[in-house]
Amino acid sequence: MAKSKGSVSAQSLINQGIPASVIAQYGPNINPQEAALIAQSVGANINFGAKINPTEASLLAQAVSSPAPAASTSTFANDPDYQSLSNDYKQMVDFSYQAMKADEADKIKKLQEALNEATAQAEPYWKNVVTITLDELSRGIAESKGDFVSANENLTRRIQEIQQDLTLNRDSMTLEKQAELSSLLADLTDKEQAYQRNVQYLGQEKAGELAKLEADYDNEVGSITRDKEYLTAEEEQQLKNVQQEFARSRDAVIQAAADSGLTFDTKRAIAEQRVKEANTGMVESTKRQYGKQQAELAANLANQNRQKALNEAALGRSYGLKEAEETASLNTYRRKTEEERTGLERNYTTKLQQLELEASRGNLEATKQIEDLKRVYGEDITNLGRKAESYLGTANLPAIEGYSPLGSITGSMYEEKVADISKRQAAIYNTKVGASLNY
């Protein structure tokens, strides 16, 4: 039973209009309010201005109108101290206990009411706190995600640009390589065509030289043949002349002998023999002379044949050497062209490998940066999620992409909210209790 005011003396209670029977029954230490209610319940005319707790008034009225509870039903029935009391004091103890229990029930009721009112007052505030926290979380996530997406897009675009540059450079190098190879092949083709022209020209020149040699040879042979024919005719004519001269000389000897009457004379015979011998000598001399000339012509013809063969061989060697030089020159050019082509291929292969290596390094660096971005983004999301979960609690945490809640986290907001509601409840409860005891 609540004791809002201290106990007073029996005379003071009597002065307030409390019947002596009530004081005698419950003792002089009874609370004046309770004494007044008891007296009022039994018909006493008590005039006081304070309002007593309705629950207490009801219990007091029941206590006055009902007999005291049996000792066996008392809460303190087994208590030795309680058993030593008189029935009046036992009734007063039981009454006081029941009044106190009624007072506790009223307090609990007021506390529950205060809790409901405090919760109703605090709920909008904490709802706003949750909304603001979630908004800050959303903005934090959006900012981190926006930074990540923007940086990731830039790096992805950089990788694409690296690949595009590599493709463009590769295509450009391929075109440049093809142009240089085409130039080499064109030069080689020109060289081979020049070689063919030179060889053809050498063949024509050689044929011309051979034709000239043949013509000169034919001329020389023709001249020798004509000379031989001329000598033969000349020899024949000369022999005819010798024969004719022999005939005239013989006839002259015969005529001289006949004129001398020596037709068959020995002198005539000697003269004829001398003419005949002279003729024979002349014939042989003529034949030797023309035979020598014929031999000279034959030797000249043989020399022409030999010279022709030598000239043809020399001409063949000369043009063979020229053709060999042209062929060697062409082969040398071909070899140099192949060396240049191989060097060109190697050079462009090296350049392409360098470009691909640089592109690979750029891609690797950009990829590493993307991985770092993902890691930092994941750490940011984890930090934001854990911060929000540690404050809002697992139950109030929304689904966050990339974050796995720890679970079973109450959250500091819950403690703050409970403390706030408790503070509000205490204030409301104190207001309610203060109003009920203000009399």
C-alpha atoms as one frame of an Amber mdcrd trajectory, in Angstrom:
protein
   0.000   0.000   0.000   1.366   3.378  -0.973   2.429   5.720   1.821   2.187
   9.139   0.272   2.236  10.780   3.667   3.814   9.722   6.991   1.838   8.215
   9.886   0.356  10.537  12.563  -0.800  10.206  16.163  -4.163   8.748  17.166
  -5.277  12.155  18.512  -4.467  13.703  15.145  -6.632  11.083  13.424  -9.468
  11.711  15.887  -9.132  15.454  15.248  -9.539  14.696  11.507 -12.809  12.863
  12.252 -11.502   9.329  12.225 -13.640   7.192  14.533 -11.805   5.829  17.572
 -13.040   2.324  16.652 -11.122   2.469  13.381  -8.015   3.697  15.154  -8.382
   1.024  17.787  -8.857  -1.680  15.141  -5.975  -0.736  12.776  -3.624   1.019
  15.153  -2.541   4.651  15.479   0.120   4.301  12.718  -2.407   3.878   9.922
  -2.003   6.158   6.916  -4.402   9.105   7.311  -5.772   8.569   3.790  -6.438
   4.911   4.403  -7.984   5.689   7.798 -10.213   8.272   6.163 -11.366   5.844
   3.476 -12.039   3.146   6.071 -14.007   5.570   8.154 -15.861   6.760   5.046
 -16.649   3.140   4.148 -18.257   2.587   7.584 -20.264   5.772   7.384 -17.991
   8.250   9.072 -18.387  11.826   8.003 -14.873  12.752   7.022 -14.157  15.842
   4.999 -10.782  15.882   3.160  -9.861  17.325  -0.201  -7.225  14.929  -1.564
  -8.101  12.217  -4.044  -6.945   8.742  -3.107  -5.933   6.109  -5.630  -9.177
   4.434  -6.814  -7.665   0.951  -6.560  -6.611   1.570  -2.968 -10.032   2.978
  -2.094 -11.717  -0.111  -3.512  -9.447  -2.444  -1.561  -9.957  -0.459   1.648
 -13.707  -0.601   1.242 -13.538  -4.352   0.704 -11.312  -4.733   3.741 -13.806
  -2.862   5.990 -16.929  -4.624   4.682 -15.350  -8.124   4.662 -14.112 -10.053
   7.658 -10.394 -10.481   8.098  -8.972 -13.394   6.087  -8.360 -16.627   7.945
  -4.832 -17.174   9.050  -4.568 -20.273   6.958  -5.246 -18.275   3.742  -2.780
 -15.500   4.529   0.384 -15.156   2.509   2.241 -15.047   5.819   0.408 -17.997
   7.448   3.629 -19.938   7.912   5.635 -16.975   9.109   6.418 -17.234  12.919
   6.412 -13.479  13.363   3.049 -13.292  11.710   1.680 -16.027  13.959   2.750
 -14.083  17.038   0.527 -11.121  16.081  -2.960 -10.565  17.317  -5.818 -11.087
  14.923  -6.231  -7.320  14.520  -2.605  -6.905  13.574  -2.756  -9.949  11.326
  -5.764  -8.372   9.578  -3.886  -5.101   9.279  -0.811  -6.919   7.849  -2.928
  -8.807   5.348  -4.755  -5.653   4.410  -1.518  -3.732   4.003  -0.053  -6.524
   1.839  -3.118  -6.604  -0.393  -3.048  -2.819  -0.682   0.618  -2.907  -1.654
  -0.135  -5.549  -4.289  -2.911  -3.381  -5.656  -0.514  -0.447  -5.701   2.052
  -2.496  -7.717  -0.614  -3.538 -10.239  -1.529   0.102 -10.704   2.122   0.998
 -11.189   2.492  -1.771 -13.754  -0.579  -0.502 -15.564   0.754   3.032 -15.555
   4.152   1.805 -16.695   2.529  -0.125 -19.571   0.479   2.926 -20.511   3.602
   5.075 -20.301   5.462   2.514 -22.449   2.726   2.529 -25.083   2.633   6.326
 -25.164   6.431   6.558 -25.220   6.599   3.992 -28.027   3.937   5.862 -29.999
   5.853   9.109 -29.517   9.247   7.612 -30.377   8.177   5.490 -33.326   7.920
   8.379 -35.917  11.257   9.768 -34.764  13.053   6.469 -35.049  11.292   5.719
 -38.294  12.774   8.958 -39.632  16.151   7.934 -38.207  15.904   4.606 -40.060
  14.810   6.404 -43.254  17.697   8.876 -43.002  20.164   6.083 -42.229  18.917
   4.005 -45.155  19.085   7.070 -47.407  22.660   7.735 -46.315  23.421   4.046
 -46.889  21.830   4.178 -50.334  23.720   7.336 -51.222  26.960   5.821 -49.926
  26.401   2.661 -51.938  25.358   4.670 -55.006  28.425   6.890 -54.664  30.771
   3.920 -54.269  29.044   2.055 -57.083  29.032   5.172 -59.270  32.751   5.703
 -58.681  33.405   2.023 -59.347  31.238   1.924 -62.475  32.764   5.150 -63.809
  36.338   4.026 -63.167  35.541   0.537 -64.449  34.027   1.982 -67.625  37.094
   4.184 -68.122  39.449   1.239 -67.673  37.279  -0.993 -69.859  37.258   1.741
 -72.510  41.037   1.996 -72.134  41.365  -1.764 -72.740  39.117  -1.433 -75.791
  41.174   1.514 -77.049  44.372  -0.495 -76.527  42.889  -3.342 -78.564  41.656
  -0.907 -81.220  45.086   0.748 -81.372  46.703  -2.668 -81.616  44.348  -3.635
 -84.433  44.906  -0.326 -86.248  48.676  -0.546 -85.783  48.662  -4.166 -86.874
  46.627  -3.283 -89.969  48.826  -0.265 -90.649  51.968  -2.330 -90.229  50.505
  -5.028 -92.448  49.786  -2.463 -95.150  53.228  -0.914 -94.727  54.826  -4.346
 -94.811  52.844  -5.315 -97.876  53.849  -2.046 -99.553  57.540  -2.639 -98.844
  57.278  -6.272 -99.929  55.469  -5.204-103.063  58.212  -2.664-103.717  60.875
  -5.355-103.258  59.008  -7.758-105.520  58.447  -5.018-108.083  62.156  -4.183
-108.079  62.978  -7.877-108.413  60.495  -8.203-111.253  62.086  -5.195-112.973
  65.484  -6.752-112.457  64.348 -10.092-113.898  62.725  -8.373-116.835  65.928
  -6.368-117.408  67.833  -9.628-117.193  65.573 -11.195-119.776  66.000  -8.171
-122.010  69.763  -8.197-121.557  70.004 -11.915-122.239  67.783 -11.486-125.258
  69.903  -8.567-126.419  73.075 -10.558-125.841  71.571 -13.433-127.819  70.666
 -11.085-130.608  74.074  -9.414-130.466  75.757 -12.790-130.428  73.644 -13.916
-133.359  74.573 -10.724-135.151  78.267 -11.259-134.461  77.982 -14.854-135.597
  76.163 -13.757-138.698  78.892 -11.197-139.365  81.537 -13.827-138.802  79.703
 -16.158-141.131  79.331 -13.422-143.720  83.013 -12.507-143.482  83.882 -16.154
-143.670  81.623 -16.644-146.674  83.185 -13.612-148.300  86.691 -14.899-147.666
  85.795 -18.397-148.834  84.069 -16.948-151.879  87.083 -14.809-152.614  89.400
 -17.791-152.207  87.141 -19.937-154.321  87.043 -17.278-156.996  90.787 -16.896
-156.772  91.157 -20.643-157.118  88.845 -20.661-160.080  90.697 -17.722-161.540
  94.071 -19.394-161.004  92.802 -22.593-162.523  91.582 -20.709-165.566  94.744
 -18.612-165.603  96.837 -21.732-165.280  94.996 -23.375-168.108  95.368 -20.252
-170.200  99.015 -19.979-169.347  99.556 -23.612-170.188  97.734 -23.029-173.448
  99.984 -20.080-174.120 103.018 -22.191-173.289 101.744 -24.924-175.554 101.078
 -22.432-178.270 104.484 -20.897-177.772 105.969 -24.377-177.849 104.143 -25.081
-181.080 105.360 -21.796-182.620 108.913 -22.415-181.440 108.850 -25.948-182.786
 107.347 -24.773-186.039 110.043 -22.060-186.235 112.782 -24.642-185.678 111.282
 -26.919-188.267 110.868 -24.043-190.677 114.408 -22.832-190.031 115.722 -26.311
-190.508 113.655 -26.718-193.658 114.913 -23.417-194.913 118.417 -24.668-194.212
 117.745 -28.037-195.873 118.075 -29.835-192.561 114.722 -31.503-192.409 115.886
 -34.500-190.572 119.200 -33.166-189.522 120.608 -33.812-186.041 120.694 -30.071
-185.323 117.061 -29.914-186.052 116.425 -32.706-183.667 118.552 -31.000-181.067
 116.714 -27.733-181.621 113.360 -29.414-181.359 114.523 -31.186-178.213 115.573
 -27.908-176.717 112.265 -26.306-177.620 110.456 -29.277-176.164 112.515 -29.155
-172.996 111.937 -25.423-172.734 108.248 -26.033-173.164 108.308 -28.745-170.569
 110.159 -26.443-168.183 107.699 -23.673-168.897 104.766 -25.960-168.299 106.195
 -27.252-165.084 107.116 -23.750-163.969 103.648 -22.543-164.739 102.118 -25.480
-162.896 104.445 -24.902-159.959 103.577 -21.233-159.895  99.867 -21.827-160.023
 100.101 -24.847-157.725 101.826 -22.652-155.184  99.104 -20.036-155.480  96.463
 -22.720-155.214  98.200 -24.050-152.112  98.299 -20.583-150.668  94.582 -20.182
-151.345  93.885 -23.582-149.792  95.964 -22.603-146.773  94.129 -19.319-146.604
  90.814 -21.174-146.766  91.936 -23.541-144.029  93.075 -20.543-142.018  89.712
 -18.912-142.575  87.991 -22.043-141.369  90.236 -22.175-138.346  89.813 -18.468
-137.667  86.093 -18.811-138.037  86.051 -21.575-135.442  88.274 -19.494-133.152
  86.117 -16.401-133.605  82.970 -18.361-132.972  84.477 -19.920-129.850  85.726
 -16.508-128.631  82.350 -14.996-129.378  80.645 -17.856-127.525  82.951 -17.376
-124.558  82.466 -13.622-124.570  78.689 -13.787-124.700  78.646 -16.754-122.352
  80.620 -14.658-119.867  78.249 -11.738-120.361  75.239 -13.968-119.849  76.889
 -15.500-116.776  77.544 -12.015-115.429  73.906 -11.087-116.044  72.753 -14.314
-114.389  75.112 -13.783-111.449  73.899 -10.219-111.120  70.292 -11.407-111.180
  71.000 -14.135-108.626  72.795 -11.638-106.408  69.824  -9.290-106.642  67.471
 -12.163-105.888  69.540 -13.116-102.846  69.629  -9.528-101.616  65.915  -9.220
-102.240  65.268 -12.394-100.226  67.530 -11.104 -97.453  65.669  -7.798 -97.442
  62.343  -9.628 -97.462  63.448 -11.831 -94.557  64.761  -8.795 -92.685  61.520
  -6.953 -93.415  59.466  -9.895 -92.134  61.652 -10.131 -89.039  61.509  -6.392
 -88.442  57.737  -6.225 -88.717  57.360  -9.374 -86.623  59.488  -7.735 -83.926
  57.474  -4.513 -84.153  54.218  -6.427 -83.979  55.449  -8.443 -81.012  56.466
  -5.196 -79.319  53.043  -3.698 -79.991  51.324  -6.816 -78.707  53.604  -6.826
 -75.643  52.799  -3.177 -74.930  49.098  -3.879 -75.469  49.339  -6.900 -73.185
  51.070  -4.826 -70.517  48.436  -2.111 -70.889  45.662  -4.702 -70.681  47.318
  -6.334 -67.665  47.732  -2.999 -65.912  44.153  -1.965 -66.683  42.875  -5.398
 -65.643  44.852  -5.150 -62.396  43.376  -1.720 -61.769  39.900  -3.128 -62.415
  40.599  -5.906 -59.912  41.820  -3.282 -57.433  38.669  -1.272 -58.077  36.528
  -4.346 -57.479  38.413  -5.066 -54.272  38.116  -1.469 -53.031  34.452  -1.378
 -54.066  33.851  -4.646 -52.224  35.614  -3.251 -49.155  33.535  -0.047 -49.354
  30.299  -2.044 -49.641  31.393  -4.287 -46.776  32.253  -1.262 -44.621  28.966
   0.438 -45.467  27.011  -2.769 -44.855  28.680  -3.534 -41.533  28.342   0.056
 -40.370  24.650   0.034 -41.292  24.136  -3.437 -39.776  25.931  -2.457 -36.559
  23.616   0.538 -36.234  20.294  -0.633 -37.727  20.646  -4.284 -36.797  20.348
  -7.306 -39.078  16.520  -7.257 -39.025  16.304  -3.647 -40.292  19.115  -3.982
 -42.853  17.914  -3.971 -46.479  19.398  -6.327 -49.038  22.734  -4.898 -50.236
  24.279  -6.246 -53.406  27.701  -7.654 -52.649  27.256  -7.726 -48.848  26.469
 -10.751 -46.695  25.041  -9.708 -43.294  26.751 -11.044 -40.197  23.339 -11.945
 -38.758  21.917 -11.804 -35.226  23.138  -8.203 -34.798  20.800  -6.138 -32.575
  22.270  -2.822 -33.618  23.183   0.235 -31.592  20.050   1.998 -32.867  17.948
  -0.516 -30.966  19.775   0.333 -27.760  19.404   4.048 -28.463  15.746   3.551
 -29.301  15.134   1.514 -26.124  16.958   4.136 -24.057  14.910   6.889 -25.708
  11.635   5.042 -25.155  12.646   4.279 -21.546  13.416   7.939 -20.981  10.103
   8.954 -22.500   8.320   6.211 -20.505   9.862   7.430 -17.237   8.823  11.003
 -17.949   5.250   9.964 -18.863   5.045   7.600 -15.876   6.301  10.268 -13.473
   3.690  12.625 -14.890   0.925  10.036 -14.360   2.057   9.119 -10.825   2.531
  12.737  -9.888  -1.012  13.566 -11.058  -2.543  10.663  -9.070  -0.751  11.645
  -5.844  -1.302  15.345  -6.124  -4.035  15.910  -3.499
